[in-house]
Amino acid sequence: MADNVEAIQKSIKWYFIIGALLILFSGLTVGLSYVELPTHSLNIIVGMILATIKAALVALIFMHLSHERPLIYKVLAFTVVFVLALFLLFVFSHGDPLEFEGMYLHNE
């Protein structure tokens, strides 16, 4: 924790900067909903990247995880890999589940 007034003012200034970044990224997320990128999947990927940046800022700065022991980073690394896998499953789930190499599996 901060011991003097200058350190407290510096940390408050840092919180305001991070808060402004969060507002900016939230505005970008809303703006993304009005922009149509070449594919819908690309819209989702960009939106997820913005959400990940916002979550990382909140976790590192406001939850003070940037001052934790190294074990927390190993747990968070596993979580990041798991979340990325879920994001990829979500993006790839937009295909036809019955299509297999260009052929449909149902009887004609």
Number of C-alpha atoms within 10 A of each C-alpha: 6 10 7 8 9 10 12 13 12 12 14 12 12 13 14 12 12 17 17 12 15 19 13 13 17 16 11 14 18 12 10 16 12 8 9 10 13 8 8 11 14 13 17 17 15 15 19 15 14 18 16 15 15 19 12 14 19 16 13 13 15 13 11 11 15 14 10 10 9 9 9 12 13 11 10 11 12 11 12 13 11 12 13 14 12 12 16 12 11 13 15 12 10 10 8 9 10 11 11 9 7 7 8 12 11 7 4 4
